[in-house]
Amino acid sequence: MIDIHHHISPPRYTEVVGAQFNSRNPANAANILGWTPSRSIEAMDASGIAAAVTSISTPGVWLGDVLLARRLARECNEYAARMTNDYPGRFGFFATVPMPDLDSTLDEIRYAFDVLGADGVGLMSNYGSVWPGDPSLAPVLDELNRRSAIVYVHPILPVACAGMMAGVGESALEYLFDTARAIASLLYNGSFIRWPNIRFIFPHAGGALPPLAERVSRMADRDRRIDGKPAVGSLREIKQLYFDVATSTNPVTMAGLLRLASIDRIMFGTDFPFVSSMSYTIDPLRSYGLAAADLHAVESGNARRLFSRFSQSAG
C-alpha cells in the first residue's frame, strides 16, 4: 500500500503551532505533537504500508507573518527531504509553501523541486478569504502547470466559519465543505482548463463535493465565462481530478465517490497521525466489495502510476 495522506510534524513546526493543536484538537493533540518518523514507520509496518507521501496538515505555515511562513516552509521541506533520504523507498513528500505570499511561494516551489526533489506541492483549501482558483494566485498556478506538478489540496477552516457552531469540531463538517469550496473555486475560475498539466488531488473522498457535483457543475456551465466566452463541460473537469479515501471508506461515502470518479482516480490515504489507527480506513476499504484489481489500484497501483518515485515499487 502507498499512503498519500500522511502528515508529519517537524520539531520546529510543532514548537510554533503546538498551542493551536492543544486548543483545537485536544482529543488527539498528543498523537500529533508526539509524532516522530519512527512512529510513522512503526504504524506503516504494522499495517502493511510500503510507502507514504508526507505533508503538513492544518494549520499550515501561514500564520499572518510572511517571514515566519517562509522560514517554516523551508524548515518543514528540508525535514521532509531528510526523511525521504534517511528511509529510502519509504517516503516522498508534498512541499509546503508560504502562501498567500506569491514571491516566497514561487521561490519555495523552485527550491522544493529543483534542490530537494519534492514529489508535489501541498496547498491549503483557503488562505483567509482567498481560495485556490482566485485570479490573484495565477502566478503560482502558472509555475505549477509549467512543471506538470502534482498538487495536494488539504482542507482548513475558513476564517468566516471560525466559531460558527459551538461544540462542533471543524474537522467534522467544515473541512469537508471547504474541500468542495476549493474545487468550486478552481472550477468556476476555469483553472482546470487554463492549467491542464496540474494533477490535483483532493482528500477525504472529495469532502462534500460528490453529492453536490452535478448541481455545482450544472450551475458552473450556466454561469462561468472563460476569456469572455461561456464554458461548459465542467463535470468532465471534475472527473479528471484525483481523490484519496482517508477516513472516508464507509459504504455511503465510497458509493458516492465511485459514482463520480473512475477507479483510476482514487488513492489510499490514512490521515496519520490525526487518526490513531490506520485500520479506520483500511478495514472498511477492504470489506467494501471492490474487485481485487480495483482494490489493488486504490491501495497502490494508481499512486505508483502518478508518482514517479514509486513507479518501480511493489506492494
C-alpha positions in Angstrom: 0.0 0.0 0.0 1.0 3.6 -0.6 -0.4 6.2 1.8 -0.7 9.6 0.1 -2.3 11.3 3.1 0.3 11.0 5.8 1.2 14.0 7.9 4.4 15.0 9.7 5.0 17.5 12.5 8.7 18.5 12.3 10.1 19.8 15.6 10.2 23.5 14.7 6.7 23.3 13.3 5.4 21.6 16.4 7.0 24.3 18.5 5.3 27.1 16.6 1.8 25.6 16.2 1.6 23.3 19.2 -0.6 25.6 21.2 -3.2 25.6 18.4 -3.2 21.8 18.3 -3.8 21.7 22.1 -6.7 24.1 21.9 -8.4 23.0 18.7 -7.6 19.2 18.7 -7.5 18.3 22.4 -8.6 14.7 21.7 -5.7 13.8 19.5 -3.2 16.5 20.3 -0.9 14.1 22.0 -0.7 11.9 18.9 0.1 14.8 16.6 2.6 16.6 18.9 4.3 13.3 19.8 4.8 12.3 16.2 8.3 11.1 15.1 9.5 9.4 11.9 9.9 6.2 13.8 6.3 6.3 14.8 5.3 6.6 11.2 7.5 3.7 10.2 6.1 1.6 13.1 2.5 2.3 12.1 3.2 1.7 8.5 4.9 -1.6 9.1 2.1 -2.8 11.4 -0.5 -2.0 8.6 1.4 -3.3 5.6 2.0 0.1 4.1 5.1 0.2 1.9 5.5 3.9 1.5 3.9 7.3 2.3 3.8 10.8 0.8 4.1 13.2 3.6 2.6 16.6 4.1 2.0 19.3 6.6 -1.6 19.5 7.8 -3.8 22.2 9.2 -3.0 25.0 10.2 -0.1 25.0 7.7 2.6 27.6 7.8 0.7 30.8 7.1 0.0 32.4 10.5 -0.1 36.0 9.2 3.7 36.6 9.2 5.5 36.4 5.8 9.0 35.8 7.3 7.7 33.2 9.7 5.8 31.4 6.9 8.9 31.4 4.7 11.2 30.0 7.4 8.7 27.4 8.5 8.0 26.2 4.9 11.8 25.9 4.3 12.4 24.0 7.6 9.5 21.7 7.0 10.5 20.9 3.5 14.1 20.2 4.4 13.0 18.0 7.2 10.7 16.0 4.8 13.5 15.7 2.3 15.8 14.3 5.0 13.2 11.8 6.0 13.0 10.7 2.4 16.7 10.2 2.3 17.0 8.6 5.7 14.4 5.9 4.9 14.9 5.0 1.3 11.8 3.9 -0.5 9.5 4.6 2.4 8.7 8.3 1.9 8.1 11.0 -0.6 6.7 14.5 0.2 4.4 17.3 -0.8 6.3 20.6 -0.3 4.8 23.2 2.0 4.6 26.7 0.5 4.2 30.1 2.3 1.0 31.1 0.5 -0.5 33.6 0.1 2.8 35.4 -0.3 3.4 34.8 -4.0 7.1 35.7 -4.3 8.1 33.5 -1.4 5.9 30.7 -2.7 7.5 30.8 -6.1 10.9 30.7 -4.5 9.9 27.7 -2.4 8.4 25.8 -5.3 11.7 26.1 -7.2 13.8 25.1 -4.2 11.5 22.2 -3.3 11.5 20.7 -6.8 15.0 21.6 -8.1 17.0 21.1 -4.9 15.0 18.9 -2.6 13.3 16.6 -5.1 9.7 17.1 -3.9 7.0 14.9 -5.3 4.5 17.7 -5.4 3.2 20.7 -3.6 0.7 20.9 -0.8 -1.8 23.8 -0.7 -4.5 24.6 1.8 -8.1 24.8 0.7 -8.1 28.5 1.5 -5.9 31.4 2.6 -8.1 33.6 4.7 -10.7 34.8 2.1 -8.9 33.5 -0.9 -9.5 30.1 -2.4 -7.1 28.4 -4.8 -8.8 29.4 -8.0 -8.7 33.1 -7.2 -7.1 35.0 -10.1 -4.6 36.6 -7.7 -2.9 33.2 -7.3 -2.4 32.8 -11.1 1.4 33.1 -11.0 1.6 30.1 -8.7 -0.6 28.0 -10.9 1.4 29.1 -13.9 4.5 27.8 -12.4 2.9 24.5 -11.2 1.4 24.0 -14.6 4.8 24.6 -16.3 6.2 21.8 -14.1 3.2 19.5 -14.6 3.1 19.3 -10.8 1.1 17.1 -8.5 -0.8 19.5 -6.2 -2.4 18.2 -3.0 -5.1 20.4 -1.5 -5.8 19.9 2.2 -8.8 21.5 3.9 -8.5 24.2 6.5 -11.2 26.1 8.4 -12.2 29.4 6.6 -11.8 32.5 8.8 -15.5 33.3 8.2 -16.5 30.0 9.8 -14.4 30.1 12.9 -16.6 29.6 16.0 -19.7 29.3 13.9 -21.1 26.2 15.7 -20.1 25.9 19.3 -19.2 22.3 20.2 -19.0 21.1 16.6 -15.4 20.3 15.7 -14.1 22.0 12.5 -13.0 18.7 11.0 -16.5 17.2 11.4 -18.1 19.5 8.8 -16.1 22.5 7.7 -13.1 20.6 6.3 -15.5 18.7 4.0 -17.3 21.8 3.0 -14.1 23.7 2.3 -12.7 20.9 0.1 -15.9 21.4 -2.0 -15.3 25.2 -2.0 -11.7 24.8 -3.1 -12.8 22.6 -6.1 -15.6 25.0 -6.9 -13.2 27.9 -6.8 -10.9 26.2 -9.3 -13.8 25.1 -11.5 -15.6 28.4 -11.7 -12.4 30.3 -12.4 -11.5 28.0 -15.3 -8.4 26.7 -13.5 -8.7 23.1 -14.8 -8.9 24.5 -18.3 -6.2 27.1 -18.0 -3.7 24.9 -16.2 -4.4 21.4 -17.6 -0.9 20.0 -16.7 -1.5 20.2 -12.9 -2.6 16.9 -11.3 -4.9 17.9 -8.4 -5.6 15.5 -5.5 -8.3 16.2 -3.0 -8.6 14.3 0.3 -11.4 12.6 2.2 -13.1 11.4 -0.9 -13.6 14.9 -2.1 -15.3 16.1 1.0 -18.8 17.4 0.4 -18.3 17.5 -3.3 -19.6 14.1 -4.7 -23.3 14.6 -3.8 -23.0 18.2 -5.0 -21.0 17.6 -8.2 -24.0 17.5 -10.6 -25.5 20.7 -9.1 -22.2 22.6 -8.9 -21.2 21.6 -12.5 -24.6 22.4 -13.9 -24.5 25.9 -12.4 -20.9 26.4 -13.5 -21.8 25.5 -17.0 -24.6 28.1 -16.8 -22.6 30.9 -15.1 -18.9 30.8 -15.9 -17.1 32.6 -18.6 -13.5 31.9 -19.6 -11.9 34.6 -21.8 -15.3 36.2 -22.2 -16.9 33.0 -23.6 -19.3 30.6 -22.0 -17.5 27.4 -20.8 -19.3 24.1 -20.4 -18.2 20.6 -19.6 -17.3 21.2 -16.0 -18.5 17.8 -14.8 -15.8 16.3 -17.1 -13.2 18.5 -15.5 -14.3 17.3 -12.0 -14.0 13.7 -13.2 -10.3 14.3 -14.1 -9.4 15.1 -10.5 -7.8 12.6 -8.1 -9.1 11.8 -4.7 -7.9 10.0 -1.6 -10.1 8.0 0.7 -8.5 8.8 4.0 -11.1 8.2 6.8 -13.8 8.1 4.1 -14.2 4.4 3.3 -17.7 3.9 4.8 -20.2 2.5 2.3 -22.2 5.7 1.8 -19.2 7.8 1.1 -17.5 5.2 -1.1 -20.6 4.8 -3.2 -20.8 8.5 -3.8 -17.2 8.8 -4.8 -17.4 5.8 -7.1 -20.4 7.4 -8.9 -18.3 10.5 -9.5 -14.7 9.3 -10.1 -13.4 6.3 -12.0 -11.3 3.8 -10.0 -8.1 5.0 -11.6 -8.6 8.4 -9.9 -8.9 7.1 -6.4 -6.0 6.5 -4.0 -5.4 5.3 -0.5 -4.6 7.5 2.5 -4.7 7.3 6.2 -4.6 10.8 7.8 -2.0 9.5 10.2 -1.3 10.7 13.0 -4.5 12.6 13.1 -6.2 9.2 13.5 -4.5 6.8 15.9 -5.2 3.7 13.9 -4.8 3.2 10.2 -7.3 0.4 10.3 -10.0 3.1 10.4 -9.6 3.4 6.7 -8.1 0.1 5.7 -10.7 -2.3 7.2 -13.8 -0.8 5.6 -12.0 -0.3 2.3 -11.1 -4.0 2.1 -14.6 -5.0 3.2 -16.4 -2.7 0.8 -16.5 -5.3 -2.0 -14.2 -3.8 -4.7 -12.9 -6.3 -7.3 -9.3 -7.4 -6.5 -7.9 -5.4 -9.4 -9.7 -2.3 -8.3 -8.7 -2.7 -4.7 -5.1 -3.0 -5.7 -5.4 0.1 -7.9 -6.7 2.1 -5.0 -4.2 0.8 -2.4 -1.1 1.3 -4.5 -1.4 0.9 -8.3 -2.7 4.4 -9.0 -0.2 6.0 -6.8 2.7 4.2 -8.5 1.5 5.5 -11.9 1.1 9.0 -10.6 4.3 9.3 -8.5 7.5 8.5 -10.4 9.3 7.9 -7.1 7.2 4.8 -6.6 6.8 3.6 -10.2 9.0 0.6 -9.7 7.9 -0.3 -6.1 5.9 -3.3 -5.2 3.0 -3.7 -2.8 
